[in-house]
Amino acid sequence: MPMMGGHHAISGTAAWMALAGTATVRGHEAGLGLWDLSSGQVLAGAVVATGAALLPDIDHPSATISRSGGLLTRMLTRTVSRAARHRGATHTLLAVVVFTALAAVVNSLDWQVRVPVLGEIEAGAALLVTILCALGARALKTVAGRLLPWVVGLIAGLVVAATAPDTSIWLPAAVAVGTLTHLVGDLLTTDGIPFPTWPLTFTPPKRFASPLWQRSGDLAVPVLGDAGSAREWLLCTVLTGYAVLTTAATLATAPEVLVL
């Protein structure tokens, strides 16, 4: 089985903070700082990566993403599931490229709207942050109900518009990190993911098929076992601790967020 939704979400947060963060925790640098980002942009990217880590499950009618937007998301996930099957096309490197490209396109739209207090903001970027934050909040169960995650998402979108308006680099990068982290998570479970070169796939001869290279052509490195295993919970507990520590350390160095 694939990794659980909440675990995908926190994995996306942790992966982003590890790659993009520059915070110091107990005197040690806790992130690689791959991009030249402000603290506000790092935090905004963490929100996006958390939600983006759920996007590949758009092919699963029972996934968190399906339950997050009512009838609209249920219909969307059912349609994608019929066309691509679960852990099919949306769980591939090609899908990561597509999701990232779509984020870049939305980000590049010159769609300005005027918001009281904040002034003009990039509505496309704010909308994308709103959706992904709502998905992440729902998956992590940080807020309850169907409406409240979207309220939280909208607030996050507006805060991002105010604190990290230049989204040209970090927003598509965060989508890429989140979706790629999802693939890595499922690769570590027993079901695995489609062959990396999908739609061109290779299947092993019957006598060479194994849990690592399955008869279907899927690949797995099932160190976590099935979804919900004790090993998965242990890993995600560690990732949660890391994400909380690095987020708190980054927040302490983000005056533009603290002022809001």
Backbone bond lengths (Angstrom), bond angles and torsions (degrees), N, CA, C in turn:
res aa  C-N    CA-C-N  psi(-1)  N-CA   C-N-CA  omega(-1)  CA-C   N-CA-C  phi
1 M - - - 1.457 - - 1.529 110.01 -
2 P 1.346 117.90 152.10 1.466 121.12 178.29 1.516 111.34 -75.48
3 M 1.333 115.89 164.24 1.458 122.14 -179.94 1.524 110.59 -61.94
4 M 1.338 116.68 151.50 1.457 122.78 -178.90 1.530 110.95 -69.79
5 G 1.354 116.34 152.35 1.456 121.88 -174.52 1.518 114.14 -58.79
6 G 1.338 116.85 -47.31 1.449 119.71 -179.96 1.516 112.57 -62.87
7 H 1.324 115.55 -33.47 1.463 119.92 178.68 1.522 111.01 -72.18
8 H 1.324 116.56 -35.71 1.472 118.93 173.52 1.520 110.00 -60.16
9 A 1.332 116.24 -44.12 1.463 120.82 -176.10 1.525 111.42 -62.30
10 I 1.340 117.21 -49.74 1.461 119.34 -177.95 1.527 110.84 -68.28
11 S 1.330 116.70 -29.27 1.465 119.79 175.93 1.525 110.49 -65.30
12 G 1.334 116.34 -38.54 1.461 120.34 176.70 1.516 111.86 -63.14
13 T 1.341 116.21 -42.21 1.471 120.21 177.24 1.521 110.79 -60.02
14 A 1.335 115.56 -50.56 1.462 120.71 -176.16 1.524 111.42 -63.38
15 A 1.335 116.45 -41.85 1.467 120.02 -179.74 1.524 110.73 -62.42
16 W 1.336 116.57 -42.63 1.464 119.90 179.56 1.525 111.13 -63.88
17 M 1.338 116.65 -45.47 1.460 119.58 -179.27 1.529 111.03 -64.24
18 A 1.329 116.99 -33.48 1.464 120.50 178.93 1.523 111.46 -70.07
19 L 1.317 116.85 -37.97 1.461 120.59 -176.53 1.526 113.08 -86.62
20 A 1.316 116.99 -39.68 1.468 120.64 -172.84 1.515 113.82 -103.92
21 G 1.332 117.07 -21.01 1.453 120.17 -174.38 1.515 113.65 -70.61
22 T 1.311 115.04 155.64 1.468 121.66 177.69 1.521 110.75 -131.44
23 A 1.327 116.62 13.41 1.462 120.39 -175.29 1.531 110.76 -69.03
24 T 1.316 114.77 153.17 1.459 121.87 174.82 1.523 108.75 -108.42
25 V 1.313 116.72 124.95 1.461 122.23 179.48 1.524 108.43 -119.38
26 R 1.321 116.16 117.32 1.473 121.92 -178.66 1.529 111.68 54.60
27 G 1.308 115.57 40.30 1.447 120.47 176.24 1.507 115.75 81.25
28 H 1.332 117.44 4.76 1.461 121.19 -179.26 1.524 109.56 -119.87
29 E 1.337 116.16 139.37 1.458 119.59 175.58 1.531 108.99 -69.46
30 A 1.330 115.30 126.71 1.459 120.35 -173.60 1.519 113.06 -102.19
31 G 1.324 118.31 3.24 1.455 121.77 179.12 1.511 111.09 -145.97
32 L 1.315 115.95 161.28 1.465 121.05 -176.68 1.525 113.12 -84.57
33 G 1.343 117.09 -20.61 1.464 120.19 179.71 1.521 112.93 58.42
34 L 1.341 117.01 47.41 1.461 120.62 -175.34 1.523 113.35 -63.90
35 W 1.333 116.16 -27.87 1.459 119.55 178.18 1.525 108.53 -115.27
36 D 1.304 116.42 152.54 1.467 121.69 179.48 1.526 108.26 -83.73
37 L 1.328 116.28 84.49 1.455 121.71 -173.78 1.519 110.79 -116.95
38 S 1.333 114.86 149.71 1.456 119.79 171.65 1.525 108.92 -76.15
39 S 1.333 115.76 166.73 1.464 119.42 178.24 1.524 111.22 -60.29
40 G 1.330 116.41 -38.57 1.465 119.93 177.84 1.510 112.44 -62.83
41 Q 1.326 117.02 -40.10 1.461 120.45 178.51 1.529 111.56 -67.99
42 V 1.334 116.76 -37.37 1.464 119.77 177.11 1.527 110.20 -62.08
43 L 1.320 117.06 -44.95 1.462 120.77 179.63 1.521 111.53 -65.29
44 A 1.328 116.53 -42.07 1.465 120.03 177.99 1.523 110.30 -63.08
45 G 1.326 116.58 -41.76 1.454 120.55 177.78 1.510 112.47 -62.70
46 A 1.336 116.90 -34.59 1.465 120.29 177.43 1.526 111.09 -62.94
47 V 1.339 115.76 -40.31 1.465 120.27 177.18 1.532 110.22 -61.29
48 V 1.324 116.50 -45.58 1.465 121.57 -178.14 1.522 110.76 -66.92
49 A 1.329 117.85 -45.34 1.460 120.84 -178.57 1.531 111.35 -63.08
50 T 1.331 116.59 -34.89 1.464 121.00 178.41 1.529 110.40 -60.56
51 G 1.324 116.33 -48.62 1.465 119.88 178.97 1.511 113.06 -71.44
52 A 1.356 116.61 -38.34 1.460 120.38 -178.49 1.520 111.72 -64.32
53 A 1.330 116.92 -25.75 1.459 120.43 178.87 1.525 112.13 -66.68
54 L 1.324 117.84 -8.77 1.467 121.82 176.86 1.529 112.36 -98.90
55 L 1.327 117.96 -13.22 1.462 120.83 -172.38 1.533 114.51 -59.24
56 P 1.340 120.31 -40.18 1.465 117.79 179.99 1.528 114.14 -58.77
57 D 1.345 117.15 -23.86 1.466 119.69 179.23 1.520 112.41 -81.06
58 I 1.323 116.53 15.28 1.464 120.01 174.24 1.532 110.54 -65.77
59 D 1.333 116.29 -9.13 1.467 121.06 178.47 1.526 112.28 -94.66
60 H 1.349 118.07 7.61 1.458 121.37 -174.58 1.532 110.35 -121.08
61 P 1.340 119.26 110.20 1.469 121.65 -176.33 1.521 114.39 -62.06
62 S 1.340 117.83 -17.85 1.465 120.15 -178.99 1.520 113.01 -103.39
63 A 1.326 117.39 4.19 1.454 120.67 -176.31 1.530 111.09 -77.07
64 T 1.333 115.67 166.16 1.464 121.51 179.23 1.516 111.75 -55.76
65 I 1.325 116.82 -42.15 1.462 120.79 -177.74 1.527 110.99 -62.25
66 S 1.336 116.94 -30.70 1.467 120.69 179.67 1.525 110.98 -70.25
67 R 1.330 116.81 -34.07 1.462 121.27 -175.81 1.526 113.03 -88.57
68 S 1.314 116.96 -2.47 1.466 119.71 -170.50 1.522 114.49 -85.41
69 G 1.321 118.08 -25.92 1.455 119.80 -174.00 1.510 114.66 -122.01
70 G 1.342 116.48 24.84 1.449 119.82 177.84 1.523 113.23 67.63
71 L 1.325 115.54 -144.47 1.461 121.72 -174.96 1.525 111.95 -60.30
72 L 1.327 117.41 -37.77 1.459 121.12 -176.78 1.530 111.59 -60.83
73 T 1.332 117.58 -50.75 1.463 119.92 -178.49 1.524 111.52 -71.76
74 R 1.324 117.70 -31.42 1.477 119.17 176.51 1.522 110.58 -64.31
75 M 1.325 116.63 -44.04 1.465 120.13 178.73 1.528 110.88 -65.18
76 L 1.334 116.07 -39.83 1.456 120.14 -179.44 1.523 111.12 -63.23
77 T 1.336 116.98 -48.32 1.460 119.69 -177.90 1.531 111.67 -67.59
78 R 1.308 117.40 -34.70 1.477 119.39 177.52 1.520 110.58 -66.03
79 T 1.326 116.16 -40.78 1.462 120.03 179.28 1.522 111.10 -64.22
80 V 1.331 116.12 -45.98 1.465 119.93 179.53 1.513 110.61 -65.13
81 S 1.336 117.16 -38.24 1.461 120.99 179.95 1.517 111.46 -62.39
82 R 1.322 116.45 -40.82 1.469 119.34 178.64 1.516 111.22 -65.68
83 A 1.320 116.49 -36.70 1.460 120.37 -175.83 1.524 112.90 -81.19
84 A 1.322 116.57 -33.21 1.465 118.54 -169.82 1.524 114.73 -121.33
85 R 1.329 118.72 -10.65 1.468 125.59 -172.93 1.529 110.02 59.96
86 H 1.370 114.71 154.46 1.464 118.18 -178.85 1.521 110.41 -69.08
87 R 1.333 113.71 141.71 1.478 122.73 -175.12 1.524 110.49 57.49
88 G 1.323 114.53 39.06 1.458 120.14 175.35 1.511 110.37 -107.36
89 A 1.314 115.79 -119.88 1.461 121.29 -172.35 1.521 113.97 -59.15
90 T 1.341 117.95 -34.96 1.464 119.27 -176.56 1.528 112.91 -77.71
91 H 1.328 116.57 -5.98 1.466 120.95 178.54 1.523 110.65 -108.58
92 T 1.309 116.82 41.47 1.459 122.09 -177.40 1.522 110.71 -127.63
93 L 1.333 115.24 164.73 1.462 119.51 176.45 1.521 111.12 -63.90
94 L 1.338 116.34 -32.22 1.463 119.91 176.66 1.527 110.29 -61.95
95 A 1.327 117.02 -39.04 1.463 120.66 178.92 1.526 111.08 -65.06
96 V 1.330 116.94 -38.46 1.471 120.39 176.73 1.520 110.12 -58.86
97 V 1.334 115.74 -43.39 1.466 120.47 178.69 1.525 110.46 -62.93
98 V 1.330 116.53 -43.09 1.473 120.91 -178.53 1.525 110.79 -65.70
99 F 1.327 117.13 -47.92 1.466 120.34 178.95 1.530 110.88 -58.63
100 T 1.322 115.78 -42.91 1.468 120.00 -179.10 1.526 110.77 -66.56
101 A 1.338 116.42 -41.80 1.463 120.49 179.43 1.526 110.87 -63.95
102 L 1.332 117.41 -40.64 1.464 120.63 178.18 1.522 110.57 -62.98
103 A 1.339 116.21 -40.76 1.462 119.44 177.50 1.519 110.88 -62.75
104 A 1.328 116.33 -40.09 1.468 120.47 179.31 1.525 110.97 -65.40
105 V 1.332 116.66 -38.64 1.461 120.64 179.40 1.533 110.53 -65.92
106 V 1.346 116.28 -48.47 1.462 119.88 178.59 1.525 110.18 -59.94
107 N 1.322 115.32 -40.34 1.451 121.01 -178.97 1.530 112.35 -64.65
108 S 1.336 115.37 -30.15 1.464 119.46 -176.44 1.529 113.75 -85.65
109 L 1.318 117.19 -10.36 1.460 120.22 -179.51 1.530 110.30 -63.89
110 D 1.296 116.33 132.15 1.464 120.93 178.61 1.526 108.40 -86.84
111 W 1.319 114.74 72.06 1.454 121.96 -175.11 1.531 108.28 -115.43
112 Q 1.304 115.22 89.60 1.451 122.09 -176.27 1.529 110.48 -96.25
113 V 1.325 115.69 134.55 1.466 120.03 172.75 1.521 108.11 -132.00
114 R 1.310 115.89 150.63 1.468 120.31 -179.20 1.523 108.90 -98.06
115 V 1.318 114.93 127.24 1.461 122.69 -179.04 1.522 108.52 -117.40
116 P 1.334 118.19 134.22 1.469 119.59 178.06 1.527 111.41 -52.79
117 V 1.310 116.55 140.28 1.466 125.33 -179.99 1.529 111.62 76.36
118 L 1.337 117.04 -49.21 1.459 120.68 -174.90 1.517 112.63 -81.26
119 G 1.334 117.30 -24.53 1.462 120.40 -176.33 1.517 111.08 81.51
120 E 1.337 117.49 -148.39 1.465 121.06 -179.06 1.522 110.55 -79.15
121 I 1.333 115.32 135.14 1.457 120.47 178.03 1.523 109.13 -131.98
122 E 1.334 115.86 160.59 1.456 121.88 174.35 1.521 108.12 -79.08
123 A 1.327 116.24 105.05 1.462 120.17 -172.74 1.528 112.19 -68.31
124 G 1.336 117.43 -34.75 1.458 119.70 -179.35 1.512 112.02 -61.68
125 A 1.331 116.25 -47.65 1.463 120.54 178.98 1.522 110.99 -64.95
126 A 1.342 116.63 -42.53 1.466 120.09 179.77 1.518 111.17 -62.37
127 L 1.334 117.20 -39.10 1.461 120.94 179.30 1.523 111.03 -66.06
128 L 1.332 116.24 -42.36 1.458 120.17 179.66 1.524 110.88 -63.28
129 V 1.325 116.83 -43.30 1.462 120.62 177.30 1.523 110.53 -63.07
130 T 1.320 117.22 -41.04 1.465 121.34 179.35 1.529 110.89 -57.99
131 I 1.323 116.41 -48.42 1.474 120.75 -177.87 1.523 111.04 -63.84
132 L 1.326 116.32 -48.12 1.463 119.65 -175.79 1.523 111.70 -69.87
133 C 1.331 117.50 -35.33 1.462 119.84 176.11 1.525 110.74 -65.74
134 A 1.322 117.46 -40.54 1.461 121.01 178.42 1.527 110.58 -61.96
135 L 1.324 116.68 -42.04 1.470 120.62 178.42 1.526 110.55 -63.35
136 G 1.330 116.34 -44.53 1.453 119.90 -179.76 1.521 112.29 -64.70
137 A 1.333 116.80 -42.30 1.464 120.80 179.72 1.517 110.90 -63.55
138 R 1.325 115.78 -37.82 1.470 119.85 179.09 1.530 110.06 -68.25
139 A 1.327 117.07 -43.46 1.464 120.37 -177.53 1.522 111.78 -66.57
140 L 1.339 116.55 -39.95 1.465 121.07 -178.35 1.524 112.64 -82.67
141 K 1.340 116.75 -6.56 1.463 122.83 178.47 1.527 111.31 58.33
142 T 1.339 115.09 35.57 1.460 119.18 177.57 1.527 111.45 -75.86
143 V 1.331 116.24 -22.79 1.465 121.73 173.49 1.516 108.38 -136.76
144 A 1.312 116.23 154.23 1.461 121.04 -176.28 1.521 111.06 -102.61
145 G 1.336 115.43 165.52 1.454 121.13 176.08 1.513 113.25 86.17
146 R 1.332 115.45 176.44 1.462 120.83 -179.46 1.525 112.44 -92.74
147 L 1.330 116.61 -32.23 1.461 120.15 -174.99 1.525 112.43 -85.78
148 L 1.330 117.03 -39.44 1.464 120.51 -172.73 1.530 113.49 -59.48
149 P 1.359 119.86 -39.78 1.466 118.17 177.02 1.526 112.82 -57.60
150 W 1.331 117.28 -34.24 1.458 120.60 -179.84 1.524 111.19 -74.75
151 V 1.344 116.32 -32.46 1.469 119.81 174.18 1.529 109.43 -64.30
152 V 1.329 115.59 -45.42 1.468 120.55 177.95 1.530 109.81 -62.02
153 G 1.329 116.42 -41.86 1.457 120.53 178.92 1.512 112.49 -61.66
154 L 1.329 116.67 -42.02 1.464 120.75 179.49 1.526 110.75 -64.56
155 I 1.308 116.41 -42.64 1.467 119.82 177.67 1.522 110.02 -61.15
156 A 1.351 115.86 -43.09 1.466 119.76 179.19 1.521 110.96 -62.33
157 G 1.322 116.42 -41.20 1.460 120.04 179.23 1.513 112.03 -60.99
158 L 1.329 116.65 -41.14 1.465 120.87 179.52 1.528 111.33 -71.06
159 V 1.342 116.55 -38.90 1.465 120.09 178.31 1.531 110.10 -63.75
160 V 1.338 115.84 -41.76 1.462 119.70 178.24 1.526 110.52 -62.60
161 A 1.329 116.12 -40.72 1.461 119.70 178.66 1.518 111.59 -59.84
162 A 1.337 115.67 -30.79 1.458 119.68 -177.82 1.526 112.94 -87.49
163 T 1.334 117.13 -33.89 1.471 120.18 -172.04 1.520 114.25 -101.96
164 A 1.334 117.02 -23.21 1.468 120.02 -178.16 1.517 110.02 -139.94
165 P 1.345 116.95 59.85 1.461 120.43 -173.10 1.525 114.73 -64.35
166 D 1.342 117.87 -27.74 1.463 119.73 179.61 1.523 108.80 -83.75
167 T 1.325 116.29 96.94 1.467 121.55 -173.96 1.523 112.14 -101.96
168 S 1.319 118.13 10.44 1.461 120.87 -171.55 1.517 113.61 -62.49
169 I 1.331 117.36 -31.18 1.462 120.04 -177.34 1.521 111.85 -103.57
170 W 1.334 116.46 -55.57 1.451 118.37 -168.36 1.524 113.93 -71.43
171 L 1.327 119.34 -30.37 1.462 119.01 -174.88 1.535 112.19 -67.36
172 P 1.338 120.23 -54.96 1.470 117.91 176.20 1.525 112.59 -64.28
173 A 1.345 117.46 -31.40 1.462 119.51 177.61 1.523 110.60 -64.23
174 A 1.325 116.84 -40.17 1.462 120.34 179.87 1.525 111.24 -66.79
175 V 1.322 117.15 -37.18 1.468 120.24 176.16 1.521 110.12 -63.64
176 A 1.321 116.59 -42.44 1.466 120.53 178.87 1.520 111.06 -62.43
177 V 1.334 116.80 -45.03 1.469 120.49 -179.57 1.524 110.72 -63.47
178 G 1.320 116.72 -45.23 1.463 120.15 -178.62 1.519 113.00 -62.37
179 T 1.331 117.09 -48.62 1.463 120.06 -177.76 1.530 111.32 -68.25
180 L 1.335 117.02 -38.00 1.463 119.77 178.84 1.533 110.61 -67.38
181 T 1.328 116.83 -36.60 1.463 120.57 177.02 1.525 111.06 -62.10
182 H 1.319 116.66 -37.78 1.469 120.55 176.65 1.522 110.33 -58.67
183 L 1.323 117.06 -45.63 1.461 120.64 -179.80 1.529 111.06 -61.73
184 V 1.326 115.98 -42.91 1.469 119.51 179.42 1.528 110.14 -62.27
185 G 1.342 116.55 -41.58 1.461 120.02 179.00 1.516 112.18 -59.86
186 D 1.332 117.33 -46.43 1.467 120.24 179.96 1.523 111.81 -70.07
187 L 1.336 117.10 -30.72 1.460 120.39 176.21 1.523 111.06 -60.49
188 L 1.327 116.91 -31.05 1.460 121.44 -176.89 1.519 113.41 -83.45
189 T 1.343 117.56 0.32 1.466 121.34 177.09 1.526 110.10 -105.62
190 T 1.317 115.92 173.56 1.463 120.45 -171.69 1.523 113.62 -65.96
191 D 1.327 118.19 -31.80 1.468 120.44 -177.84 1.521 112.78 -75.53
192 G 1.331 117.09 -29.47 1.458 120.06 178.39 1.519 113.09 70.58
193 I 1.335 115.57 -162.50 1.460 122.74 -178.69 1.526 109.42 -136.55
194 P 1.334 118.02 164.42 1.468 120.05 178.44 1.525 112.36 -59.90
195 F 1.311 115.22 159.69 1.463 121.18 179.95 1.534 109.55 -55.33
196 P 1.332 118.55 138.24 1.475 121.70 -172.90 1.526 114.79 -55.09
197 T 1.331 118.11 -28.23 1.467 120.34 -177.14 1.521 112.72 -89.31
198 W 1.346 117.40 11.18 1.470 120.16 179.20 1.528 109.85 -46.86
199 P 1.355 118.73 137.69 1.465 129.24 12.11 1.536 116.01 -81.73
200 L 1.324 117.28 -2.44 1.461 119.43 173.49 1.526 107.24 -86.56
201 T 1.315 117.05 110.04 1.462 120.93 -176.34 1.523 110.78 -118.09
202 F 1.307 113.50 157.34 1.463 120.54 178.91 1.528 108.27 -126.70
203 T 1.300 117.13 131.19 1.452 121.96 178.27 1.524 109.47 -109.59
204 P 1.319 117.09 144.68 1.458 119.59 -178.08 1.525 111.22 -78.12
205 P 1.328 118.05 151.75 1.467 119.23 169.19 1.528 108.76 -55.68
206 K 1.313 116.81 149.54 1.462 121.21 -172.65 1.526 112.09 -52.35
207 R 1.324 117.15 -40.02 1.463 119.50 -175.86 1.529 112.83 -73.55
208 F 1.337 116.96 -15.02 1.460 120.44 179.88 1.530 112.81 -102.16
209 A 1.315 117.44 -3.56 1.464 120.32 179.67 1.532 109.60 -64.15
210 S 1.334 115.53 143.02 1.463 121.02 -176.87 1.519 108.98 -155.67
211 P 1.328 117.53 174.01 1.470 119.08 175.05 1.524 113.25 -60.91
212 L 1.343 117.38 -20.21 1.459 120.44 179.21 1.523 112.04 -83.63
213 W 1.321 116.33 -43.44 1.469 122.22 177.24 1.513 106.58 -125.71
214 Q 1.319 115.15 99.41 1.450 121.12 -167.74 1.518 112.11 -82.90
215 R 1.314 115.33 162.35 1.472 120.49 -176.48 1.519 111.96 -57.57
216 S 1.338 116.55 -30.66 1.463 121.17 179.21 1.526 112.07 -73.09
217 G 1.325 116.46 -13.17 1.456 120.85 -174.61 1.517 112.65 99.83
218 D 1.349 117.28 -10.04 1.465 120.34 178.28 1.520 110.25 -66.61
219 L 1.332 115.22 151.03 1.457 122.00 178.19 1.526 109.92 -112.74
220 A 1.320 116.37 146.55 1.462 121.32 177.73 1.520 109.70 -149.16
221 V 1.324 114.23 146.50 1.469 121.28 169.63 1.530 104.03 -125.86
222 P 1.331 117.54 75.64 1.473 122.85 -162.55 1.522 115.46 -75.43
223 V 1.330 115.97 53.89 1.467 118.99 -179.55 1.534 111.88 -69.66
224 L 1.333 117.32 -20.82 1.460 120.40 179.13 1.517 112.69 -92.57
225 G 1.336 117.87 -11.07 1.456 120.41 -177.35 1.517 111.53 73.60
226 D 1.337 116.12 -147.86 1.460 121.04 179.72 1.529 111.19 -75.47
227 A 1.333 114.98 162.34 1.468 120.17 176.96 1.519 110.25 -59.35
228 G 1.332 116.12 138.03 1.452 120.68 178.39 1.515 114.02 83.28
229 S 1.327 117.38 7.88 1.463 120.44 -179.31 1.530 110.13 -68.12
230 A 1.322 115.54 163.11 1.463 120.20 178.01 1.521 110.95 -61.26
231 R 1.346 116.58 -34.32 1.461 119.89 179.05 1.522 111.50 -66.38
232 E 1.349 116.12 -39.37 1.461 119.03 177.60 1.525 111.07 -64.80
233 W 1.319 116.21 -43.27 1.469 120.05 179.39 1.532 110.88 -63.34
234 L 1.332 116.93 -39.92 1.456 120.17 179.75 1.530 110.87 -64.23
235 L 1.341 116.22 -46.35 1.466 120.39 179.06 1.519 110.79 -59.68
236 C 1.319 116.47 -46.08 1.464 119.47 -175.53 1.526 112.27 -73.71
237 T 1.324 117.66 -24.03 1.462 120.23 172.27 1.525 110.14 -65.74
238 V 1.341 116.24 -43.33 1.458 120.90 176.98 1.532 110.55 -63.62
239 L 1.347 116.65 -44.25 1.464 120.71 179.35 1.528 111.57 -62.94
240 T 1.325 116.40 -37.25 1.467 120.34 178.20 1.522 110.47 -63.15
241 G 1.340 116.51 -45.46 1.449 120.20 178.07 1.519 111.91 -59.79
242 Y 1.332 116.41 -43.54 1.461 120.65 178.77 1.526 110.73 -63.74
243 A 1.337 116.74 -44.92 1.463 120.44 -178.72 1.519 111.43 -62.67
244 V 1.324 117.32 -41.41 1.469 121.14 -179.75 1.525 110.60 -65.25
245 L 1.335 117.04 -46.35 1.461 120.80 -178.37 1.528 112.01 -62.99
246 T 1.331 116.31 -47.12 1.468 119.40 -177.35 1.520 111.98 -71.10
247 T 1.333 116.94 -34.35 1.463 119.48 177.17 1.527 110.68 -66.42
248 A 1.327 116.12 -43.49 1.470 120.01 178.82 1.531 110.83 -63.12
249 A 1.330 116.70 -41.87 1.462 120.36 179.81 1.520 111.03 -65.93
250 T 1.321 116.67 -37.61 1.465 120.23 178.94 1.519 110.95 -70.86
251 L 1.319 116.51 -39.99 1.466 121.09 179.09 1.525 110.82 -60.77
252 A 1.312 116.45 -35.55 1.465 120.61 -179.62 1.518 112.45 -67.14
253 T 1.343 116.47 -18.75 1.476 120.05 179.72 1.516 112.04 -107.61
254 A 1.340 116.60 15.10 1.471 120.96 -178.09 1.519 109.87 -115.26
255 P 1.330 118.53 78.68 1.464 120.84 -177.11 1.507 113.53 -59.66
256 E 1.348 116.78 -30.65 1.461 119.12 -178.01 1.523 111.15 -66.99
257 V 1.367 117.02 -28.73 1.459 120.65 176.92 1.514 110.33 -81.33
258 L 1.329 116.58 -41.32 1.450 120.60 -178.48 1.525 111.54 -62.03
259 V 1.330 116.21 -35.09 1.467 119.70 179.16 1.513 110.87 -63.20
260 L 1.372 115.84 -39.89 1.457 118.71 178.54 1.509 111.55 -68.30
